Amino acid sequence: MDAAAADSPDERRAAKILRRHARNLRKARAEGFLAGVAAMLRPGDLAVDCGANVGEVTAVLAATGADVVAFEPDPQTFVRLAARFAGRPNVTLVEAAVGTGAGTARLMRADGFDARPGGASVKSTILEGGRQIDVANAVEVRVVDFPDWLARQVAARGEVAFVKMDIEGAELDLLEALEAQGGLARVRCLVAETHERKFRHLRPRYAALKARFAAGPDAARHRLDWI
């Protein structure tokens, strides 16, 4: 097929359909995997939702009776999250981002955030250099030292049952740090969405991280293909 044919309207429509189909398949696999995780959780287990947004995953985890800790840094989104889980004794909400050290960071929002804050809030990030991010539209947020926090939970409980991580690029530094420190040894299951499409300059690091996880002994338990 020549370049002209590949760039035809029909070819572009077909490519768009294929991309949508691939996204739908990834979403279906993620939902199925989450259902499997929920089936294995029990009261007394600890499940962690990093990048909770409005709490879709938090709700699934909380329904199992497990203890759930949900981290969400965006103050506007956190208001909605807090209202949704008010009165849920097994859900602890933390208004903070997660990172490799404690402090503060600028949470940058997506282009067009003010026009559609509900839909655009999932794209907010503390990592600079991403596509379609309005760096001028940012808010200062607290950052929790997640490796330290996780280690303290493991020390208190013996293990953490589940960690879900969807934190718009900040997962790269965090997963590399946890890997280097052995911080995932007592995490029964982890899933993370990686954002190499959003941060093109980091693609070699993402590829290397995924290769190491896939070849490691915990490849079935710690997966970097969440949605």
N, C-alpha and C positions, 0 to 999 in steps of 0.2 A: 504494500500500500504506500503511495507516495505522500509527501508532506501535505499537498493540497487536499487530497482526499481525507487524510487524517484530521484536517482542520475544518472539514465541512460541517454544516449545521447538524446533519444526521449523526456524524461521528461524535460531535460534542454532546449531543443529547444522549447517545448511547453510553458515553463515558460517564456522564452525570448519573445516569440510572445505575450503572455498575458501582459507582462510589456510594450511592445511597444504599444499594443492596448490601455492600460490604459493611457499612456503618450499622445497618439493621441487624446483620448477623453478629457483629461484635457486641451490640447491645443485648441481643438475645442470649449470647453466651455468658455475658456478665451477669445478667439477671438469673440465669440458671445456676451459675456458680454461687451467687449470693444466697439463693434458696437452699443450696446444699450446705453452705456455712451456717445459715440460720437453723437448719435441721440438727446440726451437731452442737449448737450452743445450749447451755443450761444455766439456770439461776446460780449465781456465784462466779460464773465465768466473767472475764473482762473483755469487752469488744471496744475498739477505738476507731472513731470516724474522724480522720484528718481531712479538713476541707468539707465540712458537713453541708454548707450552703443552707438550704431551707429544711434539710433533714429527711430526705427521701430514704437514704440508706439507714440513717439513725432510727427511723421508724421501724424498719424491718428488724434491725438488731434488737431494739427495745422490746418488741413483741415477743421475743423468746424468753424474756425474764432475766436475761443476762444483765450485768452492770455495763452501762454504756457511757463512755466519755466522748463527747463530740467537740471538736475544735473548729471554730469559725471566726475569722478575723474581721470581716467587714461589719461595721457597726449597724448599717441599715439592714443587712441580711440577718444579723444576730437578733435583732428585735423580733423578726418573724419566727426565727428558730425558737426563741425563748417563749413566745406566745404558744407555739405549737406543742411544746413539751412541758408547759406549766403543770405542776402537780404530778409529774411522773417521777416517783422516788428512785427508780433505777437508772435515771438519765442525769448525767452531770454535763453541763454546758460550759465551755471555756471560751471566752471572747479573746481569742489570740490566734496568731499564726504559729506554725511549728517550723523550727529550724535547727541548725547545728549549735546554736548558742542563744542565751537569753539576752533580751534587750528590746529594741523597737526597730521597726522598718516602715518604709513607705509602701503602702498597698496601692498599686496602680490599677485603675479600672479600665475596662474595655472601651474602645471607641463607641460613642453613642450610649454610654451608660445612663446618663441623665434622662434620655428619652425612653429607655426600657430597663430600668434597674432590676426588675425581677428576672428577666431572661439573661441580661448581661453579667449579672453578679457571679456566675460560674466561671468567668474568665479573668477575674481580678487576680493579680499576682504581685509578689514581693520581689520577683526576679526581673532585673532590667534586661532590655534587649529583645523583648518579645514582639511578635507581629500583632498589629491591630490593637495596640495598647495606647491609651491617652496618658502619657507620663505627667501631664499637667493636672490631671484629675486624680489626685492621690490623697490618701489619708494616713496619718501616723497610727500604727497599730502595735500592740504588744507581741513579742515573739517568745515562745516557750522553748527552752533547750530540750528538744524531744529525746535525744539519746539519753540524757540524764533522767528525764521524766520516766521513760520506758524502763530504764534500769531499776528505778525505785519501785515501779509497779511489779516487776519481776521479783525483786527482793521481798516484797510484801506478800505476793501471791504464789510464787513458784513459777508461774508462766502467764503470758497474755494470750488469750485464745485467738483473737483476730484483730488485725489492723488493716483498715482501708485508707488509702492515701490518694487523694486527688487534689493536688495543691499547686497546679499550674506552673510547673517548672522547678519549684523549690524542692521537688522530690529528688532531683539529681544529686545535689550536695548531701542531702539527708541520707539517701540510700547508700551513697559511697561511704559516708561516715559510719553508719550502722554496720555496713559490711566490714570496714576496717577494724572496728571495735568489737566485732562479734556480738553486736547488740540484738541480732535476730535469732540467736540460738534458742531462746526460750519463748519465741513467738510461734504459736502453733500454725498460724496461717496468715499470710500477708498478700494483699493485692494492691497494685499501684497503677495508676494511669500515667504514662510518660508523655512528654510534650515536645518531642523532637521536631514536630512540624512547626510549632510555634517559636522554637528557639533553634534556628538552623545552624548557628555557629557552634552549638553544643552537640550536634549529631554524632561526631566521632566518640565522644564520651558516653552518650546514650547507648550507642551500638556496643561499645566495650562492656558497659555495665550489664546490658541484656545478655550478652554472650557469657559472661561470668556466672550470672544467675542461672541461665539455662543449663550450663554445664556443671553446676554445683550439686551437692548432695540433697539440697532442699528445693530443687526445681519444681517439684509437684506441690510444695506447700507455700512457696514464696514466688508469686507470679507478677510479672511486669506487663501484663497485657489486659489490664482492666479497661474495658471500653476503648 
